[in-house]
Amino acid sequence: MHLETDKKVLNKSKKEVFNFLTEVNNFEKLMPDNIAKFEVLDEETFRFALSGMPEIVLQKKEAIPHSKVVLGAASSKLPFTLTANIIEISADTSEVDLSFEGEFNSMMAMMIKGPITKFMGTLIQNMDKIGQ
């Protein structure tokens, strides 16, 4: 299953955006209002839960300086990745989009597509909080 957000233009350099996204504790600032739990497990891993949803543990899998940050499921039960792609527009402006890749059976994909799409939309909208 592949999902993508629209691109979001930020008044931040691609380095600022990359540095923000590589610090896992910063993801708490991007979370939706209905977050029930957020816990940093180590410098590469965090756990979160949204109201009415199971806990998810995300781990930093890859970081290509100033252009890409990949988070993935810490468990192999439901393998997926969430990738932030960062593109420089100018020295102090960048564009970010998120993409989700996961291998799920069709029933599971149908159940999670809506919530994941909404979650990713919230994360991308909250990117305005970078540097605050």
ABEGO torsion letter per residue (X at the ends): XBBBBBBBBBBBBAAAAAAAAABAAAAAAABBAABABBBBABAABBBBBBBGBBBBBBBBABBBBGABBBBBBABAABBBBBBBBBBBABAABBBBBBBBBBBBBAAAAAAAAAAAAAAAAAAAAAAAABGX
